[in-house]
Amino acid sequence: MATFAEMTAFKKIIAIFLLLGIVTNSFNQLLLFSSYSINKEYISAVLCSNKDKPHLHCEGKCFLDIKLKELEQKNKQQQDNLKRMVETSAPAYANLLPQVFETKLELTPSFYLLQKPKARVTAVFQPPKTV
């Protein structure tokens, strides 16, 4: 059984790893857009797939769209990998809450349920009559 300190250290490592993954994904899009804006002339002249169709006014946006789709697929794959890693490593520490938070309920019947009946009721209940 793992100690409480080991469990908290494990939680911190997973949290930092997940946080780094999220931040990295955010900065990847920022880097892609800034790279496009800096190299817009080169991309539109050399890398654009619509450079033979100037009437579309693409200016390299097709290349940017392709790169964004690749980045999205890469991010999805990374998220799946992170999810798989967390799911496979969590069973080793299945009891992530410390023993302090466990409560044991002892069910005891109420006092009125413990009493024996004193007499048998033979009359039928009738509500009061209004005049």
C-alpha positions as YAML, in Angstrom:
chain: A
units: angstrom
residues:
- id: 1
  name: MET
  ca: [0.00, 0.00, 0.00]
- id: 2
  name: ALA
  ca: [1.36, 3.38, -1.00]
- id: 3
  name: THR
  ca: [1.77, 6.05, 1.62]
- id: 4
  name: PHE
  ca: [-0.05, 9.34, 1.59]
- id: 5
  name: ALA
  ca: [3.13, 11.23, 0.60]
- id: 6
  name: GLU
  ca: [3.68, 8.95, -2.39]
- id: 7
  name: MET
  ca: [0.09, 9.43, -3.54]
- id: 8
  name: THR
  ca: [0.28, 13.22, -3.32]
- id: 9
  name: ALA
  ca: [3.61, 13.24, -5.17]
- id: 10
  name: PHE
  ca: [2.08, 11.04, -7.87]
- id: 11
  name: LYS
  ca: [-0.90, 13.41, -8.17]
- id: 12
  name: LYS
  ca: [1.40, 16.43, -8.45]
- id: 13
  name: ILE
  ca: [3.48, 14.80, -11.19]
- id: 14
  name: ILE
  ca: [0.38, 13.93, -13.23]
- id: 15
  name: ALA
  ca: [-1.08, 17.42, -12.74]
- id: 16
  name: ILE
  ca: [2.16, 19.10, -13.88]
- id: 17
  name: PHE
  ca: [2.42, 16.79, -16.88]
- id: 18
  name: LEU
  ca: [-1.18, 17.49, -17.93]
- id: 19
  name: LEU
  ca: [-0.74, 21.23, -17.40]
- id: 20
  name: LEU
  ca: [2.40, 21.27, -19.55]
- id: 21
  name: GLY
  ca: [0.54, 19.40, -22.27]
- id: 22
  name: ILE
  ca: [-2.31, 21.92, -22.28]
- id: 23
  name: VAL
  ca: [0.02, 24.95, -22.28]
- id: 24
  name: THR
  ca: [2.16, 23.46, -25.07]
- id: 25
  name: ASN
  ca: [-0.92, 22.91, -27.22]
- id: 26
  name: SER
  ca: [-1.94, 26.53, -26.75]
- id: 27
  name: PHE
  ca: [1.49, 27.87, -27.67]
- id: 28
  name: ASN
  ca: [1.71, 25.65, -30.78]
- id: 29
  name: GLN
  ca: [-1.17, 27.53, -32.42]
- id: 30
  name: LEU
  ca: [0.33, 30.87, -31.42]
- id: 31
  name: LEU
  ca: [3.68, 29.89, -32.94]
- id: 32
  name: LEU
  ca: [1.99, 28.68, -36.12]
- id: 33
  name: PHE
  ca: [0.05, 31.93, -36.60]
- id: 34
  name: SER
  ca: [3.07, 34.11, -35.84]
- id: 35
  name: SER
  ca: [5.23, 32.07, -38.23]
- id: 36
  name: TYR
  ca: [2.58, 32.51, -40.93]
- id: 37
  name: SER
  ca: [2.35, 36.26, -40.41]
- id: 38
  name: ILE
  ca: [6.14, 36.67, -40.48]
- id: 39
  name: ASN
  ca: [6.69, 34.47, -43.56]
- id: 40
  name: LYS
  ca: [3.47, 35.35, -45.40]
- id: 41
  name: GLU
  ca: [5.21, 36.46, -48.61]
- id: 42
  name: TYR
  ca: [7.38, 33.34, -48.81]
- id: 43
  name: ILE
  ca: [4.45, 31.03, -48.07]
- id: 44
  name: SER
  ca: [2.21, 32.67, -50.68]
- id: 45
  name: ALA
  ca: [4.99, 32.61, -53.31]
- id: 46
  name: VAL
  ca: [6.46, 29.14, -52.74]
- id: 47
  name: LEU
  ca: [4.34, 26.91, -50.47]
- id: 48
  name: CYS
  ca: [0.81, 27.95, -51.46]
- id: 49
  name: SER
  ca: [-1.10, 25.28, -53.37]
- id: 50
  name: ASN
  ca: [-3.26, 27.96, -55.07]
- id: 51
  name: LYS
  ca: [-0.42, 30.14, -56.40]
- id: 52
  name: ASP
  ca: [-1.50, 29.34, -59.98]
- id: 53
  name: LYS
  ca: [-4.98, 30.77, -59.16]
- id: 54
  name: PRO
  ca: [-4.40, 34.43, -58.23]
- id: 55
  name: HIS
  ca: [-8.11, 35.27, -58.44]
- id: 56
  name: LEU
  ca: [-8.70, 33.32, -55.19]
- id: 57
  name: HIS
  ca: [-6.52, 35.76, -53.16]
- id: 58
  name: CYS
  ca: [-5.37, 32.83, -51.01]
- id: 59
  name: GLU
  ca: [-2.07, 34.41, -49.90]
- id: 60
  name: GLY
  ca: [-0.98, 31.15, -48.26]
- id: 61
  name: LYS
  ca: [-4.11, 30.58, -46.18]
- id: 62
  name: CYS
  ca: [-4.47, 27.14, -47.75]
- id: 63
  name: PHE
  ca: [-1.04, 26.22, -46.37]
- id: 64
  name: LEU
  ca: [-2.03, 27.61, -42.97]
- id: 65
  name: ASP
  ca: [-5.24, 25.55, -43.02]
- id: 66
  name: ILE
  ca: [-3.26, 22.40, -43.81]
- id: 67
  name: LYS
  ca: [-0.82, 23.07, -40.98]
- id: 68
  name: LEU
  ca: [-3.69, 23.81, -38.55]
- id: 69
  name: LYS
  ca: [-5.37, 20.51, -39.42]
- id: 70
  name: GLU
  ca: [-2.07, 18.67, -38.89]
- id: 71
  name: LEU
  ca: [-1.63, 20.44, -35.55]
- id: 72
  name: GLU
  ca: [-5.18, 19.54, -34.52]
- id: 73
  name: GLN
  ca: [-4.59, 15.87, -35.34]
- id: 74
  name: LYS
  ca: [-1.32, 15.95, -33.42]
- id: 75
  name: ASN
  ca: [-3.02, 17.56, -30.41]
- id: 76
  name: LYS
  ca: [-5.79, 14.97, -30.48]
- id: 77
  name: GLN
  ca: [-3.23, 12.18, -30.58]
- id: 78
  name: GLN
  ca: [-1.35, 13.74, -27.65]
- id: 79
  name: GLN
  ca: [-4.58, 14.05, -25.66]
- id: 80
  name: ASP
  ca: [-5.38, 10.41, -26.33]
- id: 81
  name: ASN
  ca: [-1.88, 9.44, -25.21]
- id: 82
  name: LEU
  ca: [-2.22, 11.51, -22.01]
- id: 83
  name: LYS
  ca: [-5.62, 10.00, -21.31]
- id: 84
  name: ARG
  ca: [-4.28, 6.49, -21.86]
- id: 85
  name: MET
  ca: [-1.32, 7.22, -19.59]
- id: 86
  name: VAL
  ca: [-3.52, 8.49, -16.77]
- id: 87
  name: GLU
  ca: [-5.95, 5.59, -17.13]
- id: 88
  name: THR
  ca: [-3.18, 3.00, -17.05]
- id: 89
  name: SER
  ca: [-1.25, 4.54, -14.15]
- id: 90
  name: ALA
  ca: [-4.26, 5.32, -11.93]
- id: 91
  name: PRO
  ca: [-5.11, 1.69, -10.98]
- id: 92
  name: ALA
  ca: [-1.77, 1.41, -9.16]
- id: 93
  name: TYR
  ca: [-3.04, 4.12, -6.84]
- id: 94
  name: ALA
  ca: [-6.76, 3.35, -7.08]
- id: 95
  name: ASN
  ca: [-7.37, 4.62, -3.56]
- id: 96
  name: LEU
  ca: [-6.39, 8.24, -4.25]
- id: 97
  name: LEU
  ca: [-8.19, 9.64, -1.21]
- id: 98
  name: PRO
  ca: [-6.49, 9.16, 2.12]
- id: 99
  name: GLN
  ca: [-8.04, 6.93, 4.73]
- id: 100
  name: VAL
  ca: [-9.06, 10.00, 6.74]
- id: 101
  name: PHE
  ca: [-12.04, 10.66, 4.50]
- id: 102
  name: GLU
  ca: [-13.55, 7.20, 4.74]
- id: 103
  name: THR
  ca: [-16.64, 7.00, 6.90]
- id: 104
  name: LYS
  ca: [-18.25, 3.87, 8.19]
- id: 105
  name: LEU
  ca: [-21.98, 3.95, 8.72]
- id: 106
  name: GLU
  ca: [-23.45, 1.86, 11.45]
- id: 107
  name: LEU
  ca: [-27.15, 1.45, 10.91]
- id: 108
  name: THR
  ca: [-29.10, 0.93, 14.08]
- id: 109
  name: PRO
  ca: [-32.89, 0.87, 14.08]
- id: 110
  name: SER
  ca: [-34.69, 3.76, 15.73]
- id: 111
  name: PHE
  ca: [-36.07, 3.44, 19.25]
- id: 112
  name: TYR
  ca: [-39.71, 3.21, 18.15]
- id: 113
  name: LEU
  ca: [-38.88, 0.28, 15.88]
- id: 114
  name: LEU
  ca: [-37.34, -1.65, 18.76]
- id: 115
  name: GLN
  ca: [-40.52, -1.51, 20.89]
- id: 116
  name: LYS
  ca: [-42.96, -4.39, 20.81]
- id: 117
  name: PRO
  ca: [-46.61, -3.65, 19.98]
- id: 118
  name: LYS
  ca: [-48.77, -3.43, 23.13]
- id: 119
  name: ALA
  ca: [-52.21, -4.19, 21.77]
- id: 120
  name: ARG
  ca: [-53.87, -5.19, 18.57]
- id: 121
  name: VAL
  ca: [-55.94, -2.47, 16.90]
- id: 122
  name: THR
  ca: [-59.29, -3.74, 15.68]
- id: 123
  name: ALA
  ca: [-61.13, -0.48, 14.99]
- id: 124
  name: VAL
  ca: [-61.09, 1.00, 11.52]
- id: 125
  name: PHE
  ca: [-59.92, 4.59, 11.27]
- id: 126
  name: GLN
  ca: [-62.62, 6.99, 10.18]
- id: 127
  name: PRO
  ca: [-61.98, 10.65, 9.56]
- id: 128
  name: PRO
  ca: [-64.05, 13.14, 11.55]
- id: 129
  name: LYS
  ca: [-67.41, 14.03, 10.06]
- id: 130
  name: THR
  ca: [-68.20, 17.62, 9.25]
- id: 131
  name: VAL
  ca: [-71.66, 18.97, 10.03]
...
